[in-house]
Amino acid sequence: MTNPAKPKSSKPDAFVMDANRLDALIGALASSGHAVMGPRVADGAVILGPVAGAADLPLGVTDRQEPGRYRLKTVKKDPAYFDFAVGPHTWKKFLFPPREKLWSAERAAKGFAVREDGIDAARRDKLAFVGVRACELAAIAAQDRVLTGGEYRSETYALRREQTFIVAVNCRTSAATCFCASMNTGPGVGAGHDLALTELGGGKDHRFLVEVGSTRGEKVLMALNAKPAKPKDVAAARAAVAQAAKGQRKMPKSAPTVLAGATDSPRWADIAQRCLNCASCTQVCPTCFCNTVTDTTTLDGSGAERWRHWDSCFTLDFSYIHGGAIRGDGAHRYRQWMTHKLSHWFEQFGTSGCVGCGRCITWCPVGIDITLEARGFVKDAKGKRKG
């Protein structure tokens, strides 16, 4: 599923907009009936939630991320709106909510009256996302393939996704835990956006390069008094994105093949000794889709509800079938997560299940680094070949 493509036109695809026009952009999205969601500061982190205007955005806020560590920092000189990396929230929480009522039923004169609560709620959720990073665009595309591209289609996800307007943002800085460049998912945005912003300058020269990605994006841009971009503005934006790719962590290119052949490696037990099985990595991951369904009934049998909520391959009960859990220890559960994410996902969906956002590294309580672990498996494989 993709946003409607912009037809070929003689009009320029890149424009420049003053930073003070962010209010007009958010206002235009709200006036068209969208509930606008974007980054904002709360509880010591940049989270995602409703934004009424530019004042709600984290102007002058940056972050410091390391394995198992996250802190915010305020920048007073030439403050920017988007000079932070991704936080603990993902856009998945709006398109594929952590807890969602699918349907409910009440006893009627004859049988039960069934309400499609999930479908009804999804139809009402006309959303606009402001500040979607390149890795997150790739994650949304991955979830599109999983949740709408196969036999097990989620109608509620599909409805929300179809109505969502996306304002992407090119990264000009990276966190120490980012590795999107080696996953070919960033830091420059790819397809799937309606508008894409790149922050330029500062102070009185604070502005955005705006690139059009769809026909509906072009319509919104018309109301912002943006001017055609000059070559120097486009060059400055490209240079900023290129700078963000430098110094990132790297995922080994051979990881998919190596991990597929490492099912019996003793390294899994070593990781398991450090892993808490807390499922934090899967909860902050923008592509994980594990879920479970719970049915409840009233005590008198007059009503019933079906709820879908996020689950994780790290929970013992997730792999439970008659007779017990298939993955009974932490080594097996971590192996399932890492090999599926980096290797077997290719077989299922034709792409990696990891977009290099680095959240699983930052928000792991014990600082397990998936890129470091992958390099360990690659090193082991090379040692076997030499031996």
C-alpha positions as CSV (number, residue, x, y, z in Angstrom):
1,M,0.0,0.0,0.0
2,T,1.4,3.4,-1.0
3,N,0.3,7.0,-1.0
4,P,-1.2,8.1,-4.3
5,A,1.7,9.0,-6.6
6,K,2.2,12.4,-7.9
7,P,1.7,12.6,-11.7
8,K,4.5,13.9,-13.9
9,S,4.3,17.7,-14.1
10,S,6.3,20.7,-15.3
11,K,6.0,22.1,-11.8
12,P,9.0,21.9,-9.5
13,D,9.1,19.1,-7.0
14,A,11.2,21.0,-4.4
15,F,10.1,24.2,-2.6
16,V,11.3,26.3,0.3
17,M,9.1,27.3,3.2
18,D,9.8,29.5,6.1
19,A,9.9,27.6,9.4
20,N,7.1,29.8,10.8
21,R,4.8,28.2,8.2
22,L,4.7,24.9,10.1
23,D,1.7,26.3,11.9
24,A,0.0,26.8,8.6
25,L,0.9,23.2,7.5
26,I,-0.5,21.7,10.7
27,G,-3.6,23.9,10.4
28,A,-4.2,22.9,6.8
29,L,-4.1,19.2,7.8
30,A,-6.4,19.8,10.7
31,S,-8.9,21.8,8.6
32,S,-9.1,19.0,6.1
33,G,-10.4,16.7,8.9
34,H,-7.1,15.0,10.0
35,A,-6.2,14.4,13.6
36,V,-2.6,15.6,13.5
37,M,0.0,13.5,15.3
38,G,3.6,14.5,15.8
39,P,6.6,14.5,18.1
40,R,6.4,16.3,21.5
41,V,8.3,16.1,24.8
42,A,6.7,14.3,27.7
43,D,8.2,12.2,30.6
44,G,11.8,13.0,29.6
45,A,11.4,11.7,26.0
46,V,10.3,12.7,22.6
47,I,7.0,10.8,22.2
48,L,4.3,10.9,19.5
49,G,0.9,12.4,20.2
50,P,-1.6,15.1,19.1
51,V,-0.1,18.4,18.0
52,A,-2.2,21.5,17.6
53,G,0.6,23.7,16.2
54,A,4.3,24.2,15.9
55,A,4.5,25.2,19.6
56,D,3.8,21.6,20.5
57,L,6.9,20.4,18.6
58,P,10.2,19.9,20.4
59,L,12.0,23.0,19.1
60,G,15.6,23.1,20.4
61,V,15.5,19.6,21.7
62,T,18.1,16.9,20.8
63,D,18.9,13.6,22.3
64,R,21.7,11.4,23.4
65,Q,21.2,7.7,22.8
66,E,23.5,4.8,23.7
67,P,22.9,1.1,24.4
68,G,20.4,1.1,27.3
69,R,20.5,4.9,27.7
70,Y,18.4,7.8,26.5
71,R,18.6,11.5,27.6
72,L,17.3,14.8,26.2
73,K,19.3,17.9,25.8
74,T,18.2,21.5,25.1
75,V,19.9,23.5,22.3
76,K,19.6,27.3,22.6
77,K,21.7,28.4,19.6
78,D,19.8,28.1,16.3
79,P,17.2,25.7,17.7
80,A,15.7,23.2,15.2
81,Y,12.4,21.3,15.3
82,F,13.7,17.9,14.2
83,D,17.3,17.6,15.4
84,F,16.6,14.5,17.5
85,A,16.5,10.8,16.5
86,V,13.5,8.5,17.0
87,G,12.1,8.1,20.5
88,P,10.4,5.1,22.2
89,H,7.1,5.6,20.3
90,T,6.5,4.4,16.7
91,W,3.7,5.4,14.3
92,K,2.6,1.8,14.5
93,K,0.7,2.6,17.7
94,F,-1.8,4.7,15.6
95,L,-2.2,2.4,12.6
96,F,-2.0,-0.9,14.6
97,P,-3.0,0.1,18.1
98,P,-1.6,-1.8,21.2
99,R,-5.1,-2.7,22.2
100,E,-8.1,-2.7,19.9
101,K,-11.7,-3.9,20.2
102,L,-12.5,-5.9,17.0
103,W,-16.2,-6.5,17.7
104,S,-18.8,-6.9,20.4
105,A,-22.1,-8.7,20.6
106,E,-25.2,-8.3,22.8
107,R,-28.0,-10.8,23.2
108,A,-31.1,-9.8,21.2
109,A,-34.6,-11.2,20.8
110,K,-33.2,-13.7,18.4
111,G,-29.5,-14.6,18.7
112,F,-27.0,-11.8,19.1
113,A,-26.6,-8.3,17.6
114,V,-22.9,-7.9,16.5
115,R,-21.2,-4.6,16.2
116,E,-18.0,-4.2,14.1
117,D,-16.4,-1.8,16.7
118,G,-12.9,-2.0,15.1
119,I,-14.0,-1.2,11.6
120,D,-16.2,1.7,12.8
121,A,-13.3,3.1,14.8
122,A,-10.9,2.8,12.0
123,R,-13.2,4.6,9.6
124,R,-13.2,7.6,12.0
125,D,-9.4,7.6,12.3
126,K,-8.4,10.1,9.6
127,L,-4.8,10.7,10.7
128,A,-1.9,13.0,9.7
129,F,1.6,12.2,10.8
130,V,4.1,15.0,11.0
131,G,7.8,14.1,11.4
132,V,8.0,10.6,10.0
133,R,11.7,9.6,9.5
134,A,13.1,7.6,6.7
135,C,13.5,4.4,8.7
136,E,9.9,4.8,9.9
137,L,8.6,5.2,6.4
138,A,10.4,1.9,5.6
139,A,8.8,0.3,8.7
140,I,5.3,1.5,7.6
141,A,5.9,-0.1,4.2
142,A,7.0,-3.3,5.9
143,Q,3.8,-3.4,8.0
144,D,1.8,-2.6,4.8
145,R,3.1,-5.9,3.3
146,V,2.5,-7.9,6.5
147,L,-0.9,-6.6,7.4
148,T,-2.5,-5.8,4.0
149,G,-0.5,-7.7,1.4
150,G,-1.3,-11.3,2.2
151,E,-3.9,-13.8,3.2
152,Y,-4.2,-12.5,6.7
153,R,-5.3,-8.9,6.0
154,S,-6.1,-6.5,8.8
155,E,-9.1,-4.4,7.6
156,T,-8.7,-1.9,10.5
157,Y,-5.1,-1.3,9.6
158,A,-5.9,-1.0,5.9
159,L,-8.6,1.6,6.6
160,R,-6.4,3.7,8.8
161,R,-3.5,3.5,6.4
162,E,-5.5,4.5,3.4
163,Q,-6.6,7.7,5.1
164,T,-3.3,8.7,6.6
165,F,-1.4,11.8,5.4
166,I,2.3,11.6,5.9
167,V,4.7,14.5,6.3
168,A,8.2,12.9,6.4
169,V,11.4,14.5,7.7
170,N,14.9,13.9,6.4
171,C,17.4,13.4,9.2
172,R,20.4,15.7,9.4
173,T,21.7,14.1,12.6
174,S,21.8,10.5,13.8
175,A,21.8,8.9,17.2
176,A,24.7,6.7,18.3
177,T,22.4,3.7,18.0
178,C,21.2,4.4,14.4
179,F,22.2,2.1,11.6
180,C,19.6,2.9,8.9
181,A,22.3,3.7,6.3
182,S,23.5,0.1,6.3
183,M,19.9,-1.2,6.0
184,N,19.3,1.1,3.0
185,T,16.3,2.7,4.8
186,G,17.7,6.2,5.5
187,P,18.6,8.8,6.6
188,G,17.0,10.2,3.4
189,V,13.3,9.5,3.0
190,G,12.2,7.2,0.2
191,A,8.7,6.5,-1.2
192,G,5.5,6.6,0.8
193,H,5.2,10.2,1.9
194,D,2.9,13.0,0.8
195,L,5.4,15.8,1.7
196,A,9.0,15.6,2.8
197,L,10.8,18.3,4.8
198,T,14.5,19.0,5.3
199,E,15.3,21.5,7.9
200,L,17.8,24.2,6.8
201,G,19.5,27.2,8.4
202,G,18.7,28.6,11.7
203,G,17.6,31.9,13.4
204,K,16.2,34.3,10.9
205,D,17.2,32.0,8.1
206,H,15.3,29.0,9.5
207,R,13.5,27.3,6.7
208,F,12.5,24.0,5.2
209,L,13.1,22.4,1.8
210,V,9.7,20.8,0.9
211,E,9.5,18.0,-1.6
212,V,6.2,16.7,-3.0
213,G,5.4,13.0,-2.9
214,S,1.7,12.8,-3.9
215,T,-1.2,14.7,-5.4
216,R,-2.7,15.3,-2.0
217,G,0.6,16.6,-0.8
218,E,0.7,19.0,-3.7
219,K,-2.7,20.3,-2.8
220,V,-1.7,21.0,0.8
221,L,1.5,22.7,-0.3
222,M,-0.4,25.2,-2.4
223,A,-1.8,26.8,0.8
224,L,1.7,27.3,2.4
225,N,3.1,30.1,0.1
226,A,6.2,28.0,-0.5
227,K,8.6,29.2,-3.2
228,P,10.4,27.1,-5.8
229,A,13.7,25.9,-4.3
230,K,17.0,27.1,-5.6
231,P,19.8,24.6,-6.5
232,K,21.8,25.7,-3.4
233,D,18.9,24.8,-1.1
234,V,18.6,21.4,-2.7
235,A,22.3,20.9,-2.4
236,A,22.3,22.0,1.3
237,A,19.5,19.5,2.1
238,R,21.3,16.6,0.4
239,A,24.6,17.5,2.2
240,A,22.8,17.5,5.5
241,V,21.3,14.1,4.9
242,A,24.7,12.7,3.8
243,Q,26.3,14.0,6.9
244,A,23.7,12.1,9.1
245,A,24.8,8.8,7.6
246,K,28.4,9.2,8.7
247,G,29.5,7.5,11.9
248,Q,26.5,5.2,12.2
249,R,26.6,1.7,13.5
250,K,26.6,-0.9,10.7
251,M,24.7,-4.1,10.2
252,P,26.8,-6.8,8.4
253,K,25.5,-7.4,4.9
254,S,26.0,-11.2,5.3
255,A,23.8,-11.3,8.5
256,P,20.7,-12.8,6.8
257,T,22.7,-15.8,5.4
258,V,24.9,-16.2,8.4
259,L,22.0,-16.2,10.9
260,A,20.0,-18.7,8.8
261,G,22.8,-21.2,9.4
262,A,23.5,-20.4,13.0
263,T,20.5,-22.1,14.7
264,D,22.7,-24.2,16.9
265,S,25.3,-21.6,17.8
266,P,26.4,-21.4,21.4
267,R,26.2,-17.7,21.1
268,W,22.4,-17.8,21.6
269,A,23.0,-19.0,25.2
270,D,25.5,-16.3,25.8
271,I,23.0,-13.6,24.7
272,A,20.3,-15.3,26.8
273,Q,22.4,-14.9,30.0
274,R,22.2,-11.1,29.5
275,C,18.6,-10.8,28.0
276,L,15.9,-10.2,30.6
277,N,13.1,-11.4,28.3
278,C,11.3,-8.2,29.0
279,A,10.1,-7.7,25.4
280,S,11.1,-4.1,25.4
281,C,12.8,-4.5,22.0
282,T,9.6,-5.8,20.4
283,Q,7.4,-3.1,22.0
284,V,9.5,-0.3,20.6
285,C,10.2,-1.9,17.2
286,P,8.3,-0.2,14.4
287,T,7.8,-3.5,12.4
288,C,7.0,-6.2,15.0
289,F,3.5,-7.3,14.4
290,C,3.0,-10.2,16.9
291,N,-0.4,-10.0,18.5
292,T,-3.0,-12.2,20.2
293,V,-6.8,-12.1,20.5
294,T,-8.8,-12.3,23.7
295,D,-12.5,-13.1,24.0
296,T,-14.5,-12.0,27.0
297,T,-18.1,-12.6,28.0
298,T,-20.3,-11.0,30.6
299,L,-21.1,-13.1,33.7
300,D,-24.7,-13.6,32.6
301,G,-23.8,-14.4,29.0
302,S,-25.7,-11.4,27.6
303,G,-22.6,-9.9,25.9
304,A,-19.2,-10.7,24.4
305,E,-16.2,-8.8,23.1
306,R,-13.1,-9.7,21.1
307,W,-9.9,-7.7,21.6
308,R,-6.7,-7.7,19.8
309,H,-3.5,-6.6,21.6
310,W,0.2,-6.6,21.0
311,D,2.1,-9.7,22.1
312,S,5.8,-10.6,21.8
313,C,7.8,-13.6,20.8
314,F,9.7,-13.1,24.1
315,T,6.7,-14.0,26.2
316,L,6.6,-17.7,27.3
317,D,2.9,-18.1,26.4
318,F,3.2,-16.7,22.9
319,S,4.5,-20.0,21.5
320,Y,2.3,-22.1,23.8
321,I,0.3,-24.9,22.1
322,H,-1.2,-28.1,23.5
323,G,1.4,-29.7,25.7
324,G,3.6,-26.6,26.4
325,A,5.6,-23.8,24.9
326,I,7.7,-24.4,21.8
327,R,10.3,-21.9,22.8
328,G,10.8,-22.6,26.5
329,D,13.9,-20.7,27.2
330,G,15.4,-17.2,26.6
331,A,18.0,-18.5,24.1
332,H,15.3,-19.9,21.8
333,R,13.1,-16.8,22.1
334,Y,15.9,-14.4,21.3
335,R,17.0,-16.6,18.4
336,Q,13.4,-16.5,17.1
337,W,13.3,-12.7,17.2
338,M,16.7,-12.0,15.7
339,T,16.6,-14.6,13.0
340,H,13.1,-13.7,12.0
341,K,13.9,-10.0,12.0
342,L,17.1,-10.2,10.0
343,S,16.8,-13.4,8.0
344,H,13.6,-15.3,7.6
345,W,11.6,-12.1,7.0
346,F,13.1,-12.0,3.6
347,E,11.5,-15.4,2.8
348,Q,8.1,-14.3,4.0
349,F,7.9,-10.7,2.8
350,G,10.8,-10.1,0.4
351,T,12.6,-7.6,2.6
352,S,14.3,-7.2,6.0
353,G,12.2,-6.9,9.1
354,C,14.7,-4.4,10.5
355,V,14.9,-0.8,9.4
356,G,17.9,0.3,11.5
357,C,16.1,2.7,13.8
358,G,18.2,1.6,16.7
359,R,15.3,1.6,19.2
360,C,16.0,-2.0,20.3
361,I,19.5,-1.0,21.3
362,T,18.6,2.2,23.1
363,W,15.6,0.8,25.0
364,C,17.1,-2.6,26.0
365,P,17.6,-2.3,29.8
366,V,20.9,-4.2,29.6
367,G,22.1,-2.5,26.3
368,I,22.2,-5.6,24.0
369,D,23.3,-4.3,20.6
370,I,21.8,-6.2,17.7
371,T,24.5,-5.0,15.3
372,L,27.2,-6.1,17.6
373,E,25.6,-9.5,18.1
374,A,25.2,-9.9,14.3
375,R,28.9,-9.2,13.8
376,G,29.7,-11.9,16.4
377,F,27.8,-14.5,14.4
378,V,29.5,-13.3,11.2
379,K,32.9,-13.6,12.9
380,D,32.0,-17.1,14.1
381,A,31.0,-18.1,10.6
382,K,34.3,-16.9,9.2
383,G,36.2,-18.8,11.8
384,K,34.4,-22.0,10.9
385,R,35.3,-21.6,7.2
386,K,39.0,-21.0,8.1
387,G,39.0,-24.0,10.3
